[in-house]
Amino acid sequence: MMRDGRTDWTCLLRERIMIVALLYLILAGAYLLVIPVAVLLYLKQRWYVASSVERTLMYFLVFFFFPGLLVLSPFVNLRPQPRKIEV
């Protein structure tokens, strides 16, 4: 069966390639942007009150999502706020 000069299997192959490419793009976006933002928010909230087991989890998350954290690092400011000293 010919359709616009192409066989049916080439159309199906192109559709599958596009689906796989879209899936890779979604996974890469999640790995490099979405999950590292969630990790940064979690670290900022729990850093000073975490138990030793939770801190181990934090270190694992930083190790596992390091490329995404590296991508986001120029835009993140995790320095503590200056203290107000009253005399």
N, C-alpha and C positions, 0 to 999 in steps of 0.2 A: 504494500500500500504506500503510495507516494502522496505527500502533501506538501505543497509549495517547494517541490524539488528535493525534499528530505524524506528519509524513511522514518517510521514511527519510533524506532529504537534510538535514533539520534536525538529526537525531541525529548524522549524520556531521560536519556543520558544527560542532556543539558539541564533539564529540570532538577535532576538529582544532584548535579554538580552545584547548581545554585543553592539548593537546600543545604548541602554540606558547607558551602562557603558562608552562608548566612549563620549556620550553627557555630562555625568557628569564630565568626565575628562577634556573636553574642557571648560566647564563652571567654573570648579574649577581653571584651569589654568588662565582663563581670570580674575576671581575674585581675585586670589592671586598674579598674576604676571603682566599681561598685563595692566589692568586698573590702578593699583597702580603706575606703572611706568609713565603712562600718567598723573596721578594726581600729582606726584612729579615734573614732568617737568613743569606742569601748575603752581604749587605753587611757584617753583623757579623763574619763569618768572614774575609772577604777584603779589608777596607778598607785595612789598613796594609801589605799585601804585594802589592797588585795592580800589574800593569804598566800602561803608558799606554793600550794597546788595551783591556785589561780594564776600566780606569777609565772609558773612553768607553762601554763596554757598561753599566756601572753607572749612569752619568748618564742613558743612554737608558731603562733600566728604571725609574728614579725618575721621569723625565718621563712615561713611558707609563702607569705605574700610580699616578700621583700621587693621584687621588681615593681609591683604596683605602688608600694610605699615610696620607692625611689622616684617614681613618676610624679607622685603628688607632693613630694617633699619641698619643692620651691614655693608652693602655695600655702603651706601650713606653718602656723606659728604656735608652738606649744610652750613658749616661755611663760613662767608664772607672772601674774599681774603684780605690779609694784605695790609694796605695802604702804599704807598711809600711817605715818608716825605723827601722833599727836603729842604736843608738849604741854 
